Amino acid sequence: MPKMSKKFIASIYLFNGCAVKSLTDNTVVCDDPILLAKNYSDSNVDEIIVFDKSPSGDDAAHEKALDIIKGICKAADVNVYGAGNVKRMEDIKKLLYAGCKKACLNFSKEGNIEIISEVSEKFGKDKICICFSDEKSVSDNKELVCKYATELYFITNDENALSDEFCKDFENLRLTAVVDNYTSDDTPLNYLLENEKIDSISGNILNDYISKVIDYKDECVSKNIPIERLEAKFNWESLKKNSDGMVPVIVQDYRTDQVLMLAYMNEEAYNKTLSTGKMTYYSRSRNELWVKGLTSSHYQYVMSLTADCDLDTILAKVKQIGAACHTGSYSCFFNEIASKEYTEKNPQKVLDSVFEVIKDRKTNPREGSYTNYLFDKGLDKILKKVGEEATEMVIAAKNENSNEIVYEMSDFLYHMMVLMAEKNVSWEDITDELSRR
């Protein structure tokens, strides 16, 4: 039996701003790596590893690749690992700051071996992986590897190149085979299942079969092989059905919590949602199964499913592609029946609202606006105000009057948002970074 659950990990190789075929082949396969990452993510892969193939010493190309990696991390709903062009701790930091969940050290480069303890102690063992193409580079540094890393990426076309002793020595580290060249008889599933030494499969052997990942996971489940996928804590029989034998589903945007729609599931829809990761319902008007987005491409990708206290309603948090409503509205709930005037109390909505006003002032200046005064004076003035407000916030914190610190914190947040708008940083950029931590 495998020592841990199997994973399917897509790979992207960056060169000259494009996604190319492999580590050794610069044939362009996609001129938009961010879109490619999004497609991989939506195909139910478990993770994505991105290799930066920028020429050594070409800082401009490396920075461009980091910008693309940042875009990939933002577009993908799975963890992204960064690899390639790592020569010093600063390069690991840049990959992690770009949004990568983990960064890889290439043990084919002696300098990478020398910095493993430094980067692991700085960023945490759980952030560090190792890429290698020969067993000796890792086995000769067994103590360092086990102490400072959590995963191994074996760049290979021959899984049998790894000895049984090597696999035993590193059995507590996830081992992924990155296979770019393979025979027509190989499939990622066969390769993964026939080689107990490896826990995950990546490379072109997976990229070329990306549309079959869901089928592969189903087959793993049917063979009782542990696999990364949605696991239901309640089976269909545990849920209470309505008079039609169905369960209503309330659907929310997972980022904003906006309610998008209400639909219904029967047993088949429930199980298909779990196996595919795409919201699937039963259409009562058409009397048929309904994969949301199958005709419109406005898919809903499952982020979480939660039953209420009575187990008779499901709350689904989803990544919504396009509009949820057949009218073209993002949400089905737009026909206001009645409302009272009230002050918004939701912190996220308040911050979003203020930030939108600030960004609008930058695009559409208004005479007499203090915000426009700051933008007109430029970055140095904005930074000066941020510094002043930070100092006033510190002073207020030393005083006993709680109202004062709330006032100064509000001033600081406002000026911070002006700086965010000036530097094109969004709240989503910040919250994504915080969630990764």
C-alpha positions in Angstrom: 0.0 0.0 0.0 1.2 3.5 -0.7 2.6 5.3 2.3 0.5 8.4 1.7 -2.4 9.5 -0.5 -1.7 9.8 -4.2 -1.6 13.2 -6.0 -1.8 14.5 -9.5 0.4 17.6 -9.9 0.3 19.6 -13.1 3.6 21.2 -14.2 4.2 24.5 -16.0 7.6 25.4 -17.6 8.2 29.1 -18.0 10.5 30.5 -20.8 10.3 33.9 -22.4 6.9 34.6 -20.9 5.3 31.5 -22.3 4.6 27.9 -21.1 7.0 25.6 -23.0 7.0 21.8 -23.4 9.5 20.7 -20.7 12.7 21.4 -18.9 14.6 20.4 -22.0 12.2 21.4 -24.8 11.4 25.1 -25.4 8.6 24.5 -27.8 5.7 26.8 -26.8 2.6 25.0 -25.7 0.7 28.1 -24.4 1.5 31.8 -24.7 -0.7 32.5 -21.6 0.7 30.5 -18.6 -1.8 32.1 -16.2 -4.7 30.9 -18.3 -3.1 27.4 -18.5 -2.7 27.3 -14.7 -6.4 28.2 -14.3 -7.4 25.4 -16.7 -5.2 22.9 -14.8 -6.7 24.1 -11.5 -10.2 23.7 -12.9 -9.3 20.2 -14.1 -9.2 18.8 -10.6 -5.4 18.5 -10.2 -4.2 18.6 -6.6 -1.3 21.1 -7.1 0.8 22.9 -9.7 4.5 23.2 -9.8 6.0 26.0 -11.9 9.6 25.8 -13.2 11.2 29.2 -14.1 13.6 28.4 -17.0 14.8 32.0 -17.4 18.5 32.1 -18.5 20.9 32.4 -15.5 21.9 36.0 -15.0 19.0 37.5 -17.0 17.4 39.4 -14.1 14.8 41.0 -16.3 13.6 37.6 -17.6 13.6 36.3 -14.0 11.5 39.2 -12.7 9.1 38.7 -15.6 8.8 35.1 -14.7 8.1 36.0 -11.0 5.3 38.3 -12.2 3.8 35.4 -14.1 4.1 33.1 -11.1 2.3 35.7 -9.0 -0.5 35.7 -11.6 -0.6 31.9 -11.6 -0.9 31.8 -7.8 -3.7 34.2 -7.9 -5.6 32.5 -10.7 -5.2 28.9 -9.4 -7.4 27.5 -6.6 -4.8 24.8 -5.8 -1.4 25.2 -4.1 1.4 26.3 -6.4 5.0 25.4 -5.9 7.9 27.4 -7.4 11.1 26.0 -8.8 14.0 27.0 -10.9 16.5 29.9 -10.9 17.2 29.5 -7.2 20.7 30.5 -6.2 20.3 32.2 -2.9 17.9 32.7 0.0 16.5 35.8 -1.8 15.3 33.7 -4.7 13.3 31.4 -2.3 11.8 34.6 -0.7 10.8 35.9 -4.0 8.9 32.7 -4.9 7.1 32.6 -1.6 6.3 36.3 -1.8 4.9 35.7 -5.3 2.4 33.4 -3.6 3.9 30.0 -3.9 2.9 27.6 -1.1 6.4 26.0 -1.3 9.7 26.6 -3.1 12.1 24.1 -4.4 15.9 23.8 -4.1 17.6 22.0 -7.0 20.1 19.6 -5.4 21.9 19.3 -8.7 23.3 22.7 -7.8 25.8 22.5 -5.0 24.9 26.0 -3.8 21.4 25.0 -3.2 22.5 22.3 -0.8 24.5 24.9 1.2 21.5 27.2 1.8 18.9 24.6 2.7 19.3 25.0 6.5 19.2 28.8 6.1 16.1 29.0 4.0 14.3 26.3 6.1 15.0 28.1 9.4 14.0 31.4 7.8 10.7 30.4 6.1 9.9 27.1 7.8 10.5 23.4 6.9 7.0 23.1 5.5 7.9 25.7 2.8 10.8 23.8 1.4 11.0 21.0 -1.3 13.9 19.5 -3.1 14.3 18.8 -6.8 16.8 16.2 -7.9 17.7 14.0 -10.9 20.2 11.7 -9.2 19.7 9.8 -6.0 23.2 10.4 -4.7 22.7 14.2 -4.4 19.9 13.6 -1.9 21.1 10.4 -0.1 24.5 12.0 0.5 22.7 14.8 2.4 20.1 12.6 4.2 20.4 14.4 7.5 20.0 17.8 6.0 17.1 16.7 3.7 15.1 15.0 6.5 15.6 18.0 8.9 14.9 20.8 6.5 12.6 19.7 3.8 9.1 18.1 3.4 8.9 16.9 -0.2 11.0 15.5 -3.0 10.6 16.0 -6.7 12.4 13.4 -8.8 13.1 14.6 -12.3 13.2 11.3 -14.2 12.0 9.1 -17.0 12.8 6.0 -15.0 11.2 5.5 -11.7 13.3 2.4 -11.1 16.4 4.6 -10.9 15.5 5.0 -7.2 16.7 2.2 -4.9 14.6 0.6 -2.3 17.0 1.8 0.4 16.6 5.4 -0.8 12.8 5.2 -0.6 13.0 3.7 2.9 15.4 6.4 4.1 13.0 9.2 2.9 9.6 7.4 3.4 8.3 10.3 5.5 8.8 12.8 2.6 6.3 12.9 -0.2 8.0 11.7 -3.4 6.8 13.1 -6.7 8.0 11.8 -10.1 8.3 14.5 -12.8 8.1 12.6 -16.0 8.3 14.5 -19.3 9.3 11.8 -21.8 7.2 8.6 -21.7 6.1 5.8 -24.0 2.7 5.6 -25.6 1.9 2.7 -23.3 2.2 4.9 -20.2 -0.6 6.9 -18.7 -0.2 8.9 -15.5 -2.6 6.5 -13.7 -0.7 3.4 -14.7 2.6 5.0 -13.9 1.4 6.1 -10.5 -0.3 2.8 -9.5 2.4 0.5 -10.8 5.2 2.3 -8.9 4.7 2.1 -5.2 7.9 4.1 -4.7 6.2 7.3 -5.8 3.4 9.2 -4.1 2.6 11.7 -6.9 2.9 12.1 -10.6 3.8 15.3 -12.5 5.3 16.4 -15.8 4.0 16.0 -19.4 2.8 12.5 -18.6 0.1 14.2 -16.6 -0.3 17.4 -18.6 -1.0 15.4 -21.7 -3.9 13.6 -20.0 -5.2 16.5 -17.9 -8.8 16.1 -19.0 -8.9 12.6 -17.5 -7.8 13.5 -13.9 -11.3 13.1 -12.6 -11.6 9.6 -14.2 -8.2 8.6 -12.7 -9.3 9.7 -9.2 -12.5 7.7 -9.6 -10.5 4.6 -10.5 -8.2 5.1 -7.5 -11.3 5.2 -5.3 -12.7 2.1 -6.8 -9.4 0.3 -6.0 -9.4 1.6 -2.4 -6.2 3.6 -3.1 -6.0 6.8 -1.0 -6.3 9.8 -3.2 -6.6 13.6 -2.8 -10.3 14.4 -3.4 -13.4 15.7 -1.7 -14.4 13.3 1.1 -17.9 13.4 2.4 -18.4 13.1 6.1 -22.1 12.5 5.5 -23.3 10.1 2.9 -26.6 10.7 1.1 -28.5 8.4 3.4 -27.5 10.7 6.3 -29.3 13.7 4.8 -33.0 14.5 5.3 -34.8 14.9 2.0 -37.8 16.9 1.1 -41.1 15.5 -0.3 -39.4 15.1 -3.7 -36.5 13.1 -2.2 -34.1 16.0 -2.7 -32.0 18.4 -0.6 -32.0 22.1 -1.3 -28.6 23.7 -1.8 -27.8 27.4 -1.0 -24.8 28.5 -3.1 -22.3 31.2 -2.0 -19.3 32.8 -3.6 -16.4 31.5 -1.5 -14.4 34.8 -1.6 -17.2 37.3 -0.8 -19.9 35.1 0.8 -22.4 36.6 -1.6 -25.5 34.3 -2.0 -25.6 33.3 -5.7 -28.5 30.9 -6.1 -30.7 28.1 -4.7 -30.9 24.7 -6.4 -31.6 21.0 -5.5 -29.7 17.8 -5.4 -30.8 14.2 -5.7 -28.4 11.3 -4.8 -26.8 11.1 -8.2 -26.2 14.9 -8.2 -24.7 14.8 -4.7 -22.3 12.0 -5.6 -21.3 13.5 -8.9 -20.6 16.8 -7.2 -18.2 15.0 -4.8 -16.4 13.0 -7.5 -16.0 15.8 -10.0 -15.6 18.9 -7.8 -18.2 20.7 -10.0 -21.6 21.6 -8.6 -24.2 19.3 -10.1 -27.9 19.6 -9.4 -31.2 18.0 -10.4 -33.4 20.2 -12.6 -37.0 19.8 -11.4 -38.3 21.6 -14.5 -36.4 19.4 -16.9 -36.4 16.2 -14.8 -32.7 15.6 -15.5 -29.2 15.9 -13.9 -27.7 19.4 -14.4 -24.0 20.1 -14.3 -24.0 23.9 -13.7 -22.1 25.6 -16.6 -22.1 22.6 -18.9 -23.8 24.6 -21.7 -22.9 28.2 -20.6 -19.3 27.4 -19.3 -20.3 29.2 -16.1 -19.1 26.4 -13.9 -19.2 26.3 -10.1 -16.1 24.7 -8.6 -16.7 23.3 -5.1 -14.7 24.8 -2.3 -16.7 23.4 0.6 -20.1 21.7 1.3 -21.7 22.1 4.8 -25.0 20.7 6.1 -27.2 22.6 8.5 -28.1 21.5 12.0 -31.0 19.4 10.7 -29.1 17.8 7.8 -31.8 18.9 5.5 -30.1 21.8 3.7 -26.6 22.2 2.1 -24.5 25.3 2.0 -22.1 25.2 -0.9 -19.2 27.7 -1.1 -18.0 27.8 -4.7 -15.7 29.4 -7.1 -18.1 30.9 -9.7 -17.1 31.2 -13.3 -19.1 33.9 -15.0 -22.6 34.5 -13.8 -24.7 32.3 -11.6 -28.0 33.4 -12.9 -29.5 32.5 -16.3 -30.4 36.3 -16.7 -26.7 37.1 -16.8 -26.7 38.6 -13.3 -23.8 37.4 -11.1 -26.4 36.4 -8.4 -29.9 35.3 -8.8 -30.9 37.5 -5.9 -31.4 41.0 -7.3 -35.1 41.7 -7.1 -35.4 43.9 -4.0 -38.7 43.5 -2.2 -38.1 45.9 0.7 -35.2 47.4 2.6 -34.4 49.8 5.4 -31.6 52.3 5.4 -28.8 51.0 7.6 -25.1 51.5 8.2 -23.0 48.6 6.8 -21.4 46.6 9.6 -19.6 43.9 7.6 -15.9 44.8 7.9 -15.1 43.3 4.5 -17.8 45.2 2.8 -16.9 48.5 4.5 -13.2 48.1 3.6 -14.1 47.2 0.0 -16.5 50.1 -0.3 -13.9 52.7 1.0 -11.2 51.2 -1.2 -13.5 51.4 -4.3 -14.0 55.1 -3.6 -10.3 55.7 -3.2 -9.6 53.9 -6.5 -12.4 55.9 -8.2 -10.8 59.1 -7.0 -7.5 58.1 -8.7 -9.3 57.3 -12.0 -11.8 60.1 -11.8 -10.3 63.0 -9.8 -12.7 65.3 -7.9 -11.9 68.9 -7.1 -11.3 69.5 -3.4 -10.8 65.8 -2.6 -8.2 65.1 0.0 -7.6 61.7 -1.6 -6.8 63.4 -4.9 -4.5 65.8 -3.1 -2.5 62.8 -1.9 -2.4 61.3 -5.4 -1.4 64.6 -6.9 1.5 65.0 -4.5 2.8 61.5 -5.3 4.3 58.5 -3.6 6.6 60.4 -1.2 3.7 62.4 0.3 1.6 59.2 0.6 4.4 57.4 2.4 5.0 60.4 4.7 1.4 60.3 5.7 1.4 56.6 6.3 4.5 57.0 8.5 2.9 59.9 10.5 -0.4 57.9 11.0 1.5 54.8 12.1 3.3 56.9 14.7 0.1 58.5 15.9 -1.4 55.0 16.2 1.5 53.9 18.4 1.1 57.0 20.6 -2.6 56.4 20.9 -2.0 52.8 21.9 -0.1 54.1 24.9 -3.0 56.2 26.1 -6.0 54.8 28.0 -8.7 56.3 25.8 -9.9 53.5 23.5 -11.7 55.9 21.2 -8.4 57.6 20.3 -6.8 54.4 19.1 -9.8 53.5 17.0 -9.7 56.9 15.4 -6.0 56.7 14.7 -6.2 53.1 13.4 -9.0 54.3 11.0 -6.7 57.1 9.8 -3.9 54.7 9.3 -6.1 52.2 7.3 -7.4 55.0 5.1 -3.8 56.2 4.2 -2.7 52.6 3.8 -5.5 52.1 1.3 -4.4 55.2 -0.6 -0.9 53.6 -0.8 -2.5 50.3 -1.9 -4.3 52.1 -4.8 -1.1 54.0 -5.7 0.9 50.7 -5.9 -1.9 48.7 -7.4 -2.2 46.3 -4.5 -5.7 44.9 -3.8 -7.3 43.6 -0.6 -7.4 40.2 -2.2 -3.6 40.3 -2.7 -3.2 41.0 1.1 -5.8 38.5 2.3 -4.4 35.8 0.0 -1.0 36.4 1.5 -2.4 36.3 5.0 -4.3 33.1 4.4 -1.1 31.4 3.1 0.6 32.2 6.4 
